């Protein structure tokens, strides 16, 4: 007889969670983006907001909370009520910062529940047209002949473009000088000028420079060729075996959000990502739609934390101060 109270409590908790999920959401949902407006994170956040608004009949709003390498906005979500009304859209930064920063106010693995991997994009190795190379192998040879002479741009210390190039240096045994910028726009503008010679940059912001012949694309960084630039070989095909560095974007929630709510969010967004019109919309913005389960996204994020840790420790990358 003593087991009945615990069984009743468990049954009640299960029923309550189910009821909450059925009525969720009954007021607006906030989607925090821990970066300034613009770029892939905003594209993904607005896709998520539109899909949730259309599906649930409740407004989903994007809230940009930039600062401290994305840790400010990320921490806001980590410390929010676990009710599904405050969500996070971010990219590789959540995996990178676990090692990059010696102390964080949150734990990416413990304080978040993964909802869905929304999209990804390859990065592109690009050079200034005046750099006398036409292939990755020629760039590697030039860099080895003039150690430290070539400057490469990034969107900031510890960012994806910085670590992608440090990974390139480690993989090729080359020495290039890092010049950090405050964003993609300024970095690409100087690269198209005369100050910088090379950069690995996310595809969405780089395509206009390539199409306008202001930059020369040598290779992409994914495991397979990009559908947007199918003529470009991957770095793996270009003499850098095993190189793979994509930029990915996903939706996260605070830990302890009921699993039924996580499942409801995942199902709603997965349906959108499987729709040709929605996939095409993301594709035109330079993103490949992904999807999958919360569990598969979590496994992927944990593997990325481990991968980024190796690159950061080997390169000695430090956060911006």
C-alpha positions as CSV (number, residue, x, y, z in Angstrom):
1,X,0.0,0.0,0.0
2,X,2.9,2.4,0.6
3,X,3.8,2.5,-3.1
4,X,0.5,4.2,-4.0
5,X,1.4,7.7,-3.0
6,X,4.5,7.7,-5.2
7,X,2.6,6.1,-8.1
8,X,-0.1,8.7,-7.8
9,X,2.5,11.5,-7.7
10,X,4.2,10.1,-10.8
11,X,0.9,9.8,-12.6
12,X,-0.1,13.3,-11.6
13,X,3.3,14.8,-12.7
14,X,3.0,13.0,-16.1
15,X,-0.5,14.3,-16.6
16,X,0.5,17.8,-15.6
17,X,3.4,17.8,-18.1
18,X,1.2,16.5,-20.8
19,X,-1.4,19.2,-20.1
20,X,1.3,21.9,-20.1
21,X,2.5,20.7,-23.5
22,X,-1.0,20.7,-24.9
23,X,-1.6,24.3,-24.0
24,X,1.9,25.5,-24.9
25,X,2.3,28.2,-25.9
26,X,-0.5,30.4,-24.6
27,X,1.5,33.7,-24.7
28,X,4.4,35.1,-26.8
29,X,7.7,33.2,-27.1
30,X,11.1,35.0,-26.9
31,X,13.9,33.8,-29.1
32,X,17.3,35.2,-27.9
33,X,20.1,35.6,-30.4
34,X,23.3,36.4,-28.6
35,X,24.7,38.4,-31.5
36,X,24.0,41.7,-33.2
37,X,21.4,41.8,-36.0
38,X,22.4,40.3,-39.3
39,X,24.1,37.2,-40.5
40,X,23.2,33.5,-40.3
41,X,22.0,33.5,-36.7
42,X,19.3,36.1,-37.5
43,X,18.2,34.2,-40.6
44,X,17.7,31.1,-38.6
45,X,16.0,32.9,-35.7
46,X,13.5,34.6,-38.0
47,X,12.8,31.3,-39.7
48,X,12.1,29.7,-36.3
49,X,10.0,32.7,-35.2
50,X,7.9,32.6,-38.3
51,X,7.4,28.9,-38.1
52,X,6.3,29.0,-34.4
53,X,4.1,32.0,-34.9
54,X,2.3,30.4,-37.9
55,X,2.0,27.0,-36.1
56,X,1.0,28.0,-32.6
57,X,-0.9,31.2,-33.2
58,X,1.2,33.0,-30.6
59,X,3.8,35.6,-31.5
60,X,7.5,34.5,-31.4
61,X,9.8,37.5,-31.2
62,X,13.6,37.7,-31.9
63,X,15.6,39.4,-29.2
64,X,19.2,40.3,-30.1
65,X,21.4,40.3,-26.9
66,X,25.0,40.6,-28.1
67,X,28.1,40.9,-26.1
68,X,31.1,39.0,-24.6
69,X,31.5,36.7,-27.5
70,X,27.8,35.6,-27.3
71,X,28.0,34.7,-23.6
72,X,25.7,37.4,-22.4
73,X,22.7,36.3,-24.4
74,X,23.4,32.7,-23.9
75,X,23.5,33.2,-20.1
76,X,20.1,35.0,-20.2
77,X,18.5,31.8,-21.6
78,X,20.4,29.5,-19.3
79,X,19.0,31.3,-16.3
80,X,15.4,31.7,-17.7
81,X,12.4,29.8,-16.4
82,X,12.3,26.3,-17.9
83,X,8.9,26.8,-19.4
84,X,9.7,27.0,-23.1
85,X,9.0,30.7,-23.4
86,X,12.6,31.8,-23.7
87,X,14.7,30.0,-26.3
88,X,18.1,30.4,-27.8
89,X,19.3,30.4,-31.4
90,X,23.1,30.3,-31.8
91,X,25.8,28.7,-33.8
92,X,29.1,27.0,-33.1
93,X,29.9,29.6,-30.5
94,X,28.1,27.6,-27.8
95,X,30.6,24.8,-28.4
96,X,33.6,27.0,-28.9
97,X,33.1,29.1,-25.7
98,X,33.2,26.0,-23.4
99,X,36.9,25.9,-24.0
100,X,37.7,29.4,-25.1
101,X,36.6,31.1,-21.9
102,X,38.3,29.9,-18.7
103,X,35.2,30.6,-16.7
104,X,31.6,30.8,-18.0
105,X,28.4,31.7,-16.0
106,X,26.7,28.6,-17.5
107,X,27.6,25.0,-18.6
108,X,26.6,24.3,-22.3
109,X,26.0,20.7,-21.6
110,X,24.2,20.9,-18.2
111,X,22.2,24.1,-18.6
112,X,20.6,23.6,-22.0
113,X,18.3,21.2,-23.7
114,X,18.8,20.9,-27.4
115,X,15.7,21.2,-29.6
116,X,16.8,20.9,-33.2
117,X,19.7,21.5,-35.5
118,X,18.1,24.0,-38.0
119,X,20.7,24.5,-40.6
120,X,24.4,24.6,-41.5
121,X,26.6,26.3,-44.0
122,X,30.0,25.6,-45.4
123,X,32.8,28.1,-45.0
124,X,34.9,29.2,-48.0
125,X,38.6,29.7,-48.3
126,X,39.0,33.0,-50.3
127,X,41.9,35.2,-51.3
128,X,42.4,38.7,-52.6
129,X,42.5,38.6,-56.4
130,X,46.1,40.0,-56.3
131,X,47.4,37.0,-54.4
132,X,49.2,34.9,-57.1
133,X,47.5,31.6,-56.4
134,X,44.7,29.7,-58.2
135,X,44.4,26.7,-55.8
136,X,44.7,25.7,-52.2
137,X,48.0,23.8,-52.9
138,X,49.5,27.0,-54.4
139,X,48.4,29.0,-51.4
140,X,50.0,26.5,-49.0
141,X,53.2,26.6,-51.1
142,X,53.2,30.4,-51.0
143,X,52.6,30.5,-47.3
144,X,55.4,28.0,-46.6
145,X,57.8,30.1,-48.8
146,X,57.0,33.2,-46.8
147,X,56.3,32.3,-43.2
148,X,54.2,35.0,-41.4
149,X,54.0,37.2,-44.5
150,X,50.4,36.5,-45.4
151,X,47.7,38.1,-43.3
152,X,44.4,36.4,-42.7
153,X,41.2,38.1,-41.4
154,X,38.7,36.8,-38.9
155,X,35.5,38.1,-37.4
156,X,37.2,38.2,-34.0
157,X,39.4,36.2,-31.7
158,X,37.9,32.8,-30.9
159,X,35.2,33.1,-33.6
160,X,34.5,30.5,-36.2
161,X,36.5,32.2,-38.9
162,X,39.5,32.5,-36.6
163,X,39.4,28.8,-35.5
164,X,38.7,27.6,-39.0
165,X,41.9,29.2,-40.2
166,X,43.9,28.1,-37.1
167,X,42.7,24.6,-38.0
168,X,43.9,25.1,-41.5
169,X,47.3,26.3,-40.2
170,X,47.6,23.2,-38.0
171,X,46.5,20.9,-40.8
172,X,49.0,22.3,-43.4
173,X,52.0,23.4,-41.2
174,X,51.7,27.0,-42.4
175,X,52.3,30.3,-40.6
176,X,49.9,33.1,-41.4
177,X,49.3,36.3,-39.3
178,X,45.9,36.8,-37.7
179,X,44.2,40.2,-38.1
180,X,40.9,40.2,-36.1
181,X,38.0,42.4,-37.1
182,X,34.7,43.3,-35.4
183,X,32.5,41.5,-37.9
184,X,32.2,39.8,-41.2
185,X,31.5,43.0,-43.2
186,X,34.7,44.8,-42.3
187,X,36.8,41.7,-42.6
188,X,35.6,40.9,-46.1
189,X,35.8,44.6,-47.2
190,X,39.5,44.8,-46.2
191,X,40.2,41.4,-47.8
192,X,38.8,42.7,-51.0
193,X,41.1,45.7,-50.6
194,X,44.8,45.4,-50.2
195,X,45.3,44.9,-46.4
196,X,44.5,41.2,-46.1
197,X,45.4,38.3,-48.3
198,X,43.2,35.3,-47.2
199,X,40.2,34.3,-45.0
200,X,37.9,31.4,-44.3
201,X,34.5,32.9,-44.1
202,X,30.9,31.6,-43.8
203,X,29.3,31.3,-47.2
204,X,26.2,33.5,-46.9
205,X,28.1,36.7,-46.4
206,X,30.9,35.8,-48.8
207,X,28.9,34.8,-51.9
208,X,28.3,38.4,-53.1
209,X,32.1,39.1,-53.0
210,X,32.8,35.9,-55.0
211,X,30.1,36.6,-57.6
212,X,31.3,40.2,-57.9
213,X,34.8,38.9,-58.5
214,X,36.1,40.9,-55.6
215,X,37.4,37.7,-54.0
216,X,38.7,34.4,-55.5
217,X,37.3,31.2,-53.9
218,X,39.7,28.3,-53.6
219,X,37.8,25.7,-51.7
220,X,35.0,25.0,-49.2
221,X,35.4,23.5,-45.8
222,X,32.6,20.9,-45.6
223,X,32.7,17.2,-45.8
224,X,31.1,17.4,-49.2
225,X,30.9,20.1,-51.9
226,X,28.5,22.9,-51.5
227,X,25.3,22.8,-53.5
228,X,25.6,26.6,-53.9
229,X,29.2,26.4,-55.3
230,X,29.4,22.8,-56.7
231,X,32.4,23.6,-58.9
232,X,34.6,24.4,-55.9
233,X,36.5,21.4,-54.3
234,X,36.5,20.8,-50.6
235,X,39.7,21.4,-48.7
236,X,39.8,17.6,-48.1
237,X,39.9,17.2,-51.9
238,X,42.5,20.0,-52.2
239,X,45.4,18.5,-50.3
240,X,44.2,19.0,-46.7
241,X,43.1,15.5,-45.8
242,X,40.4,15.2,-43.0
243,X,39.7,18.9,-42.9
244,X,36.1,19.7,-42.1
245,X,34.7,22.9,-40.4
246,X,31.1,23.8,-41.0
247,X,29.1,26.6,-39.3
248,X,25.9,25.2,-37.8
249,X,22.9,26.8,-36.2
250,X,20.5,25.3,-33.7
251,X,17.6,26.0,-31.3
252,X,18.2,25.4,-27.6
253,X,16.0,25.7,-24.5
254,X,16.9,25.9,-20.8
255,X,17.5,22.6,-19.1
256,X,14.5,21.1,-17.3
257,X,12.0,22.4,-19.9
258,X,9.5,19.5,-20.0
259,X,10.3,16.9,-22.6
260,X,6.8,17.1,-24.1
261,X,7.4,20.8,-24.9
262,X,10.8,20.1,-26.4
263,X,9.2,17.3,-28.5
264,X,6.4,19.7,-29.6
265,X,8.9,22.4,-30.7
266,X,11.1,19.8,-32.5
267,X,8.1,18.3,-34.4
268,X,6.8,21.7,-35.5
269,X,10.2,22.9,-36.8
270,X,11.0,19.5,-38.4
271,X,7.8,19.8,-40.4
272,X,8.9,23.2,-41.6
273,X,12.4,22.0,-42.5
274,X,11.0,19.2,-44.6
275,X,8.9,21.5,-46.7
276,X,10.5,22.3,-50.1
277,X,9.5,26.0,-50.0
278,X,11.1,26.4,-46.5
279,X,14.2,24.5,-47.5
280,X,14.6,26.6,-50.6
281,X,14.2,29.8,-48.6
282,X,17.1,28.8,-46.4
283,X,19.1,27.6,-49.3
284,X,18.8,30.9,-51.1
285,X,20.2,32.5,-47.9
286,X,23.2,30.2,-48.1
287,X,22.0,27.6,-45.5
288,X,21.3,23.9,-45.9
289,X,18.3,22.8,-43.9
290,X,19.0,20.1,-41.3
291,X,16.6,18.7,-38.8
292,X,16.7,15.5,-36.7
293,X,15.8,14.7,-33.1
294,X,16.8,16.6,-29.9
295,X,19.0,13.6,-29.0
296,X,20.9,13.6,-32.3
297,X,21.5,17.4,-32.0
298,X,22.8,16.9,-28.5
299,X,25.2,14.2,-29.6
300,X,26.4,16.5,-32.4
301,X,26.9,19.5,-30.1
302,X,28.9,17.4,-27.6
303,X,31.1,16.1,-30.4
304,X,31.6,19.7,-31.5
305,X,32.6,20.8,-28.0
306,X,35.3,18.1,-28.1
307,X,36.5,19.0,-31.6
308,X,36.7,22.8,-30.8
309,X,38.6,22.1,-27.6
310,X,41.3,20.3,-29.5
311,X,41.7,23.2,-32.0
312,X,41.6,25.9,-29.3
313,X,44.2,24.2,-27.2
314,X,46.5,23.4,-30.1
315,X,46.3,26.9,-31.5
316,X,46.4,28.8,-28.2
317,X,43.4,30.9,-29.2
318,X,42.2,33.4,-26.6
319,X,38.9,35.3,-26.2
320,X,38.7,39.0,-27.0
321,X,39.2,41.3,-24.0
